[in-house]
Amino acid sequence: MDKLQNWLSTTPYAQYKLTIASADASFRKYYRLTDDKESVLVMDASLEKESLRPFLEVTKRLHQADVKAPQILEHNLEDGYLILEDFGSTHYLDLLNKNNFKSLYQDAIKLIVQMQNASAKSLPLYDKAFLLFEMNLMQEWYLQGLLKRSLTQEQKETLDTTLKYISEIVLSQPQGLFVHRDFHSRNIMLTAGKEIGVIDYQDAMSGAVTYDLVSLLKDCYIEFDEETISSLALEFKRAKNINVDDTTFLQWFDFMGLQRHIKVLGVFARLHLRDGKDGYLKDIPLVLKYTLHAAKKYPQTQALAKLLEEFTCEQ
């Protein structure tokens, strides 16, 4: 904190009051600097300085696509600090309810279409190896780590075959799009001017057309009725003018959700077991519900659903 305070004393915000704003699933911390007239945010990424250059680069890409990402006001890459435009404290999660979610999601879908106009050139690729790497986190951290289960050779082969199939369906849809990778209700802000702003995008990659759509509509922190969610997914398909039938598109959507939620089971378990962040354990049941529901729909993934149900019912 002393190093941060020393740096702040050299900026135009030296006399502003510093208060804690929030922390996230990474090792970043956020502070709010305020005076009588304005408020700005400080990102403290001193424990993961390598994330700052990607953050700056992706911010530039989003601004070029007219997406409302925070303006960078000051930066200290050597020590790992940024001062950012403050979007306030109103997240989509604070606003969403059964009466307004459709209209709020429609606005966010428009933002995904806009984000996908951002350049994905030279961003890391969401290729088959990375899709599988992410999904394999489930076995290591959720099944073996959290549930303390050892898989038989047959179960390992079932899992391996299923995950490869999921990755193939994901890769069968349009690729090479800008992917935020965490476009959900906690990372979408409504500013005081009623604009939608995005945050936490430094891990952006080049990947599948449905990834951010799944992150939004099958949110790990809040759930709405499946019929409306499917309808909204098809609104995105029409907005993007994707030339496939609705059944195929919804299959893409389901399998992209499977890939993401299988990964998240591993990530949430890892946050608890490795990083001591227990707050994500309460969100695992919804992630598991999404996973099981989608897996039961398709013959090629029903064995995965059976395996997960068997393991979780025994807890």
C-alpha positions in Angstrom: 0.0 0.0 0.0 2.9 2.4 0.7 4.2 2.0 -2.8 0.8 2.7 -4.2 0.4 5.8 -2.0 3.8 7.0 -3.1 2.9 6.7 -6.7 -0.5 8.4 -6.3 1.3 11.3 -4.7 3.0 11.9 -8.1 -0.3 12.0 -10.1 -3.0 14.6 -10.4 -5.0 12.6 -7.9 -2.6 13.1 -5.0 -5.2 14.8 -2.8 -8.1 12.5 -3.5 -9.4 10.2 -0.8 -8.6 6.5 -1.3 -11.1 3.8 -0.3 -11.5 0.1 -1.1 -13.7 -0.6 -4.1 -13.6 -4.3 -4.7 -11.5 -7.3 -5.5 -12.0 -10.0 -8.2 -11.3 -13.6 -8.9 -7.8 -12.8 -9.8 -5.1 -11.2 -7.6 -6.2 -7.7 -8.7 -7.6 -5.1 -6.2 -9.5 -2.0 -6.9 -9.7 1.3 -5.0 -11.8 4.4 -5.5 -10.2 7.9 -5.5 -12.7 10.7 -4.8 -12.8 14.4 -4.3 -15.7 16.8 -4.2 -16.2 16.7 -7.9 -15.2 13.4 -9.4 -14.3 9.8 -8.8 -11.8 7.5 -10.5 -10.7 3.9 -10.0 -7.2 2.5 -9.2 -6.4 -1.0 -10.4 -3.7 -2.6 -8.3 -2.3 -5.4 -10.3 1.0 -5.4 -8.5 0.8 -9.2 -8.0 0.2 -9.8 -11.7 1.8 -7.0 -13.5 1.9 -9.0 -16.8 -1.9 -8.5 -17.1 -1.6 -4.7 -17.5 -0.2 -4.6 -21.1 -3.0 -6.9 -22.4 -5.5 -4.7 -20.5 -4.2 -1.6 -22.2 -4.1 -3.3 -25.6 -7.6 -4.7 -25.4 -9.0 -1.4 -24.1 -7.6 0.2 -27.2 -9.3 -2.4 -29.5 -12.6 -1.9 -27.7 -12.4 1.9 -28.0 -11.7 1.5 -31.7 -15.0 -0.5 -32.0 -16.9 2.3 -30.0 -17.4 0.0 -27.0 -17.6 1.8 -23.7 -14.5 0.5 -21.9 -12.8 2.6 -19.2 -10.5 5.4 -20.3 -7.0 5.0 -19.0 -6.1 8.1 -17.1 -2.7 7.2 -15.6 -0.5 4.2 -15.7 2.5 2.7 -13.9 3.3 -0.5 -15.6 6.5 -1.0 -13.7 4.7 -1.3 -10.3 1.4 -2.6 -11.7 -1.0 0.3 -11.2 -3.6 2.0 -13.4 -6.0 4.9 -12.8 -9.2 4.3 -14.8 -12.5 6.0 -15.5 -15.0 5.1 -12.9 -18.2 3.6 -14.2 -19.8 3.6 -10.7 -21.0 0.7 -8.7 -24.1 -0.5 -10.5 -23.5 -3.9 -12.1 -26.0 -5.7 -14.3 -26.4 -8.2 -11.4 -27.7 -5.4 -9.2 -30.5 -4.7 -11.7 -31.6 -7.9 -13.3 -34.9 -9.4 -12.3 -37.7 -11.5 -13.9 -39.4 -8.4 -15.2 -36.5 -6.6 -16.8 -34.0 -9.2 -17.8 -35.2 -9.5 -21.4 -34.8 -5.9 -22.2 -31.5 -5.6 -20.3 -30.1 -8.7 -22.1 -31.3 -7.3 -25.5 -29.2 -4.2 -24.8 -26.2 -6.4 -23.8 -26.6 -8.6 -26.9 -26.3 -5.4 -29.1 -23.1 -4.7 -27.2 -21.7 -8.2 -28.0 -22.4 -7.6 -31.7 -20.5 -4.3 -31.3 -17.6 -6.0 -29.4 -17.3 -8.5 -32.2 -16.4 -5.6 -34.5 -13.3 -5.2 -32.4 -10.1 -6.5 -34.0 -9.2 -10.1 -32.9 -6.0 -10.0 -34.9 -3.0 -11.4 -33.0 -5.2 -12.2 -29.9 -4.5 -15.7 -28.4 -6.5 -18.4 -30.2 -9.3 -20.3 -28.6 -8.2 -23.5 -30.4 -8.8 -27.1 -29.6 -5.9 -27.4 -27.3 -7.0 -24.5 -25.2 -10.7 -25.5 -25.2 -9.5 -28.9 -23.8 -7.1 -27.4 -21.4 -9.9 -25.4 -19.8 -12.3 -28.3 -19.6 -9.7 -30.5 -18.0 -9.6 -28.2 -15.0 -12.9 -29.8 -14.0 -11.3 -33.2 -13.5 -8.3 -31.9 -11.6 -10.0 -29.3 -9.4 -13.7 -30.2 -9.2 -13.9 -34.0 -9.4 -10.6 -35.0 -7.9 -10.0 -31.9 -5.7 -13.3 -30.7 -4.4 -15.3 -34.0 -4.6 -12.2 -36.1 -3.8 -13.1 -38.7 -6.5 -10.7 -40.9 -8.4 -11.8 -41.8 -11.9 -11.6 -45.3 -13.3 -9.9 -45.8 -16.6 -13.3 -46.2 -18.2 -14.5 -42.9 -16.7 -11.4 -41.1 -17.8 -11.9 -42.4 -21.4 -15.6 -41.3 -21.3 -14.6 -37.9 -20.1 -11.8 -37.6 -22.7 -14.1 -38.7 -25.6 -16.9 -36.3 -24.5 -14.7 -33.3 -24.1 -13.1 -33.8 -27.5 -16.6 -34.0 -29.0 -17.6 -30.8 -27.3 -14.6 -29.0 -28.6 -15.3 -30.2 -32.2 -18.9 -28.7 -32.0 -17.5 -25.5 -30.6 -15.0 -25.3 -33.5 -17.6 -26.0 -36.1 -19.2 -22.6 -35.6 -17.8 -19.3 -36.9 -14.3 -18.5 -35.3 -11.9 -15.6 -35.2 -14.3 -13.2 -33.3 -13.2 -11.0 -30.5 -14.2 -12.9 -27.3 -14.3 -11.0 -24.0 -14.3 -14.3 -22.1 -16.1 -13.2 -19.0 -19.1 -11.2 -20.3 -21.6 -11.7 -17.5 -23.6 -9.7 -15.1 -20.7 -8.8 -12.7 -18.6 -7.4 -15.6 -21.3 -5.3 -17.3 -21.9 -1.9 -15.7 -24.6 0.7 -16.1 -23.0 4.1 -15.7 -24.6 7.2 -14.2 -25.3 8.3 -17.8 -27.2 5.0 -18.4 -24.5 3.7 -20.8 -23.5 0.1 -20.7 -19.8 -0.3 -19.9 -17.6 -3.4 -19.9 -14.8 -4.3 -17.5 -12.5 -7.2 -16.8 -11.6 -8.0 -20.5 -7.8 -8.3 -20.3 -8.0 -12.0 -21.1 -9.7 -11.5 -24.4 -9.1 -14.1 -27.1 -10.0 -14.9 -30.7 -12.7 -17.5 -30.7 -16.3 -18.7 -31.3 -19.2 -16.5 -32.2 -21.4 -17.8 -29.3 -18.9 -17.6 -26.4 -19.8 -14.2 -25.0 -23.5 -14.9 -25.7 -23.4 -17.9 -23.5 -21.5 -16.0 -20.8 -24.3 -13.5 -20.8 -27.4 -15.6 -21.1 -26.3 -18.6 -19.1 -24.8 -16.5 -16.4 -23.1 -18.4 -13.5 -24.5 -16.0 -11.0 -28.2 -15.6 -12.0 -30.7 -17.7 -14.0 -33.8 -17.0 -16.0 -36.3 -19.2 -17.9 -34.9 -21.4 -20.7 -37.5 -20.5 -23.3 -36.8 -16.8 -23.2 -33.0 -17.4 -23.1 -33.3 -19.5 -26.2 -35.4 -16.8 -27.9 -32.7 -14.2 -27.0 -30.0 -16.4 -28.4 -31.9 -16.6 -31.7 -32.2 -12.8 -31.7 -28.4 -12.6 -31.6 -28.3 -15.1 -34.5 -30.6 -12.8 -36.6 -28.6 -9.7 -35.6 -25.4 -11.3 -36.8 -27.2 -12.7 -39.9 -25.7 -16.2 -39.2 -26.8 -18.5 -42.0 -27.7 -21.7 -40.2 -31.0 -23.1 -39.0 -32.2 -22.4 -35.5 -31.6 -25.9 -34.3 -28.0 -25.9 -35.3 -27.4 -22.5 -33.7 -29.0 -23.5 -30.4 -26.8 -26.6 -30.5 -23.7 -24.4 -31.0 -25.0 -22.3 -28.0 -25.5 -25.4 -25.8 -22.1 -26.9 -26.6 -20.3 -23.6 -26.1 -22.1 -23.4 -22.7 -21.0 -26.9 -21.9 -17.4 -26.0 -22.6 -17.6 -22.8 -20.5 -19.4 -24.4 -17.6 -17.2 -27.5 -17.4 -14.3 -25.1 -17.2 -16.0 -23.0 -14.6 -16.6 -26.0 -12.3 -12.9 -26.4 -12.3 -12.1 -22.7 -11.8 -14.6 -22.2 -8.9 -13.2 -25.3 -7.2 -9.6 -24.0 -7.7 -10.5 -20.6 -6.3 -11.6 -22.3 -3.1 -8.9 -25.0 -2.9 -5.8 -23.1 -4.1 -6.6 -19.4 -3.5 -8.8 -19.6 -0.4 -11.7 -17.8 -2.1 -14.7 -19.6 -0.8 -17.3 -17.2 -2.1 -17.6 -19.0 -5.5 -18.7 -22.4 -3.9 -22.3 -21.1 -3.6 -22.3 -20.6 -7.4 -21.3 -24.2 -8.3 -24.9 -25.6 -8.1 -26.1 -23.3 -10.8 -23.1 -24.0 -13.0 -23.6 -27.8 -12.5 -27.3 -27.4 -13.3 -26.5 -25.7 -16.6 -24.0 -28.4 -17.4 -26.3 -31.3 -16.6 -29.3 -29.8 -18.5 -27.3 -29.3 -21.7 -25.4 -32.6 -21.4 -28.7 -34.6 -21.1 -30.0 -33.1 -24.4 -27.5 -34.8 -26.7 -26.6 -38.5 -27.0 -22.9 -37.7 -27.3 -22.9 -36.0 -23.9 -25.3 -38.0 -21.8 -22.5 -40.2 -20.4 -20.9 -37.1 -19.0 -24.2 -36.1 -17.4 -24.5 -39.6 -15.8 -20.9 -39.4 -14.5 -21.4 -36.0 -13.0 -24.8 -37.0 -11.4 -23.2 -40.1 -9.9 -20.4 -38.2 -8.4 -22.4 -35.3 -7.0 -25.2 -37.5 -5.6 -22.7 -39.4 -3.5 -21.5 -36.3 -1.7 
